[in-house]
Amino acid sequence: MVITSGGKYATQTRVHLVGGLLEDFAYEAGLYLYDRRIWVKDAAWENSRWTTLSYRAVDEFEYLYFFWKPGATVVDKSRLSPQEWTEWGTRAVWNFPSVRANDDHEAKFPIELPRRVIRLLTAPGDVVLDPFMGSGTTALAAIELDRPYIGLEFQPHYTEMANAACERAKERRAFLKDTTGEHHDSNGHNPVAREQLTLLATRG
């Protein structure tokens, strides 16, 4: 696991029983469970096969696990506004809609999920590493928030899709910066250099 001392790793799962396995794997890698949160999403009645093929309830929430690598941790309250800390920064339950159509990836999630995690756990200039890149949603959030990003993906199709999406996102940011002047993120931080906002997508 590539992570700095005092750094954090976040992951999600629909099944709570998997959480124990995640904790075991993380412990073997030298990480410890730091926090748990629950993402409450809209009930996906229309696109859930469980409504007709199973007695199981539809997926209305997912567990979020935050793991910590031992070391000094800086708690920076300036990363969020006072209102954001009250509304979700210190809340165990997050409420925002899921992706309504997984037309390009079967496990796609809304950009608000990585956006919140990145804002909560990183500072501008910190590198975001996503070992399961998929269609690149985490990469798009990292670009939006001025974080250098490294993505790993096994499937060539998703690698190409994510690279294309990231290039479009970087072009939009460059255009906005050129037309509106110096860009700042939602907390007023200066951006890192555009050349640092690159995506390294690899496959095994």
C-alpha positions as CSV (number, residue, x, y, z in Angstrom):
1,M,0.0,0.0,0.0
2,V,1.5,3.4,-1.1
3,I,0.6,5.9,1.6
4,T,2.5,8.4,3.6
5,S,2.9,8.2,7.4
6,G,-0.2,9.8,9.0
7,G,-2.0,9.5,5.7
8,K,-5.5,8.1,5.1
9,Y,-7.0,5.5,2.8
10,A,-10.8,5.4,2.1
11,T,-12.9,2.7,0.5
12,Q,-16.6,1.8,0.3
13,T,-18.7,-1.4,0.3
14,R,-22.4,-2.2,0.3
15,V,-22.0,-5.3,2.5
16,H,-21.1,-4.7,6.2
17,L,-19.7,-8.2,6.5
18,V,-17.0,-7.3,4.0
19,G,-15.8,-4.6,6.4
20,G,-14.1,-7.2,8.7
21,L,-12.2,-8.5,5.7
22,L,-11.2,-5.0,4.7
23,E,-9.9,-4.4,8.3
24,D,-7.9,-7.6,8.2
25,F,-6.3,-6.7,4.8
26,A,-5.6,-3.2,5.9
27,Y,-4.0,-4.4,9.2
28,E,-1.7,-6.8,7.2
29,A,-0.7,-3.8,5.1
30,G,0.1,-1.7,8.2
31,L,-3.1,0.4,8.2
32,Y,-5.6,0.8,11.0
33,L,-9.3,1.6,11.0
34,Y,-9.6,5.3,11.6
35,D,-13.3,6.1,11.0
36,R,-16.5,4.7,9.5
37,R,-19.3,6.6,7.8
38,I,-22.5,5.7,6.0
39,W,-23.5,7.1,2.6
40,V,-27.3,7.2,2.3
41,K,-28.3,7.4,-1.3
42,D,-31.6,7.3,-3.1
43,A,-33.3,3.9,-3.5
44,A,-32.4,2.6,-6.9
45,W,-35.7,1.0,-7.6
46,E,-35.6,1.4,-11.4
47,N,-32.2,0.0,-12.0
48,S,-31.9,-2.6,-9.2
49,R,-32.2,-6.2,-10.2
50,W,-32.8,-7.1,-6.5
51,T,-36.4,-5.7,-6.8
52,T,-37.5,-8.6,-8.9
53,L,-34.9,-11.4,-8.4
54,S,-34.4,-11.4,-4.7
55,Y,-36.0,-10.9,-1.3
56,R,-33.1,-8.6,-0.4
57,A,-33.7,-4.9,0.2
58,V,-32.6,-2.4,-2.5
59,D,-29.3,-0.7,-1.9
60,E,-30.1,2.6,-0.1
61,F,-26.8,3.1,1.7
62,E,-23.1,2.0,1.7
63,Y,-20.4,1.8,4.3
64,L,-17.4,4.0,4.0
65,Y,-14.1,3.0,5.7
66,F,-11.3,5.3,6.5
67,F,-7.9,3.7,7.3
68,W,-4.9,5.3,8.8
69,K,-1.1,4.7,8.5
70,P,0.6,5.4,11.9
71,G,2.3,8.7,12.0
72,A,1.6,12.4,12.7
73,T,-1.8,13.6,11.4
74,V,-2.5,17.3,10.9
75,V,-6.1,18.3,11.6
76,D,-6.7,21.3,9.4
77,K,-10.1,22.9,10.1
78,S,-9.7,25.3,7.2
79,R,-10.3,22.6,4.7
80,L,-14.0,23.0,5.1
81,S,-16.2,26.0,5.9
82,P,-17.9,26.1,9.4
83,Q,-21.2,25.2,7.7
84,E,-19.7,22.2,5.9
85,W,-18.1,20.9,9.1
86,T,-21.6,21.1,10.7
87,E,-23.5,19.6,7.7
88,W,-21.2,16.7,6.8
89,G,-17.6,17.1,7.9
90,T,-18.2,15.8,11.4
91,R,-21.3,13.8,10.5
92,A,-21.3,10.0,10.5
93,V,-24.0,9.9,7.8
94,W,-23.7,11.5,4.4
95,N,-26.8,12.1,2.3
96,F,-26.6,12.6,-1.5
97,P,-28.0,10.8,-4.5
98,S,-26.4,7.9,-6.3
99,V,-25.7,7.7,-10.0
100,R,-28.9,7.1,-11.8
101,A,-27.5,5.3,-14.9
102,N,-24.4,3.1,-14.8
103,D,-24.1,3.2,-18.6
104,D,-20.3,3.3,-18.8
105,H,-19.3,1.4,-15.6
106,E,-21.3,-1.1,-13.5
107,A,-20.0,0.3,-10.1
108,K,-20.0,4.0,-10.9
109,F,-20.5,6.4,-8.0
110,P,-21.3,10.2,-7.9
111,I,-18.4,12.7,-7.9
112,E,-19.6,14.1,-4.6
113,L,-18.3,11.0,-2.8
114,P,-14.6,11.3,-3.7
115,R,-15.0,15.1,-3.6
116,R,-15.9,15.0,0.1
117,V,-13.2,12.4,1.0
118,I,-10.5,14.4,-0.8
119,R,-11.5,17.7,0.7
120,L,-11.7,16.1,4.2
121,L,-8.5,14.2,4.2
122,T,-6.0,16.0,1.9
123,A,-4.5,19.4,1.3
124,P,-3.8,21.1,-2.1
125,G,-0.7,19.4,-3.5
126,D,-1.3,16.1,-1.8
127,V,-1.3,13.1,-4.2
128,V,-4.5,11.2,-4.6
129,L,-3.9,7.5,-5.4
130,D,-6.8,5.4,-6.7
131,P,-5.9,1.7,-7.1
132,F,-9.3,0.9,-8.7
133,M,-9.7,3.8,-11.1
134,G,-12.7,2.5,-13.2
135,S,-14.2,5.3,-15.3
136,G,-12.1,7.9,-13.5
137,T,-14.6,9.6,-11.1
138,T,-12.0,10.0,-8.4
139,A,-9.6,11.5,-10.9
140,L,-12.1,14.1,-11.9
141,A,-12.7,15.1,-8.3
142,A,-8.9,15.4,-7.8
143,I,-8.5,17.6,-10.8
144,E,-11.4,19.8,-9.7
145,L,-9.8,20.2,-6.3
146,D,-6.2,20.8,-7.5
147,R,-4.7,17.5,-6.3
148,P,-2.2,15.5,-8.4
149,Y,-3.6,12.1,-9.2
150,I,-2.4,8.6,-9.9
151,G,-4.9,6.0,-11.1
152,L,-4.5,2.3,-11.6
153,E,-6.8,0.2,-13.8
154,F,-6.7,-3.3,-15.1
155,Q,-9.2,-3.0,-17.9
156,P,-7.9,-1.2,-21.1
157,H,-11.4,0.1,-21.9
158,Y,-11.8,1.9,-18.6
159,T,-8.2,3.2,-18.8
160,E,-8.9,4.9,-22.1
161,M,-12.3,6.2,-20.9
162,A,-10.7,7.7,-17.7
163,N,-7.8,9.3,-19.6
164,A,-10.2,10.9,-22.1
165,A,-12.4,12.3,-19.3
166,C,-9.4,13.7,-17.4
167,E,-8.0,15.4,-20.4
168,R,-11.4,17.1,-21.0
169,A,-11.6,18.1,-17.3
170,K,-8.1,19.6,-17.4
171,E,-8.9,21.5,-20.6
172,R,-12.0,23.0,-19.0
173,R,-10.0,24.1,-16.0
174,A,-7.3,25.6,-18.1
175,F,-10.0,27.5,-20.1
176,L,-11.6,28.8,-17.0
177,K,-8.3,29.9,-15.6
178,D,-7.4,31.7,-18.8
179,T,-10.8,33.5,-19.0
180,T,-11.4,34.3,-15.4
181,G,-7.8,34.7,-14.1
182,E,-6.3,33.0,-11.1
183,H,-8.4,30.0,-10.0
184,H,-9.1,29.0,-6.5
185,D,-10.9,26.0,-5.2
186,S,-13.9,26.2,-2.9
187,N,-11.7,26.9,0.1
188,G,-9.8,29.7,-1.6
189,H,-6.6,27.7,-2.0
190,N,-4.2,28.4,-4.9
191,P,-4.0,25.6,-7.5
192,V,-1.1,23.4,-8.1
193,A,0.6,23.7,-11.5
194,R,-1.5,22.4,-14.3
195,E,1.3,20.0,-15.4
196,Q,1.0,18.3,-12.0
197,L,-2.6,17.5,-12.7
198,T,-1.8,14.4,-14.8
199,L,-3.3,11.0,-14.8
200,L,-1.1,8.0,-14.7
201,A,-3.3,5.1,-15.8
202,T,-1.8,1.6,-15.9
203,R,-3.1,-1.9,-16.2
204,G,-1.8,-5.2,-15.0
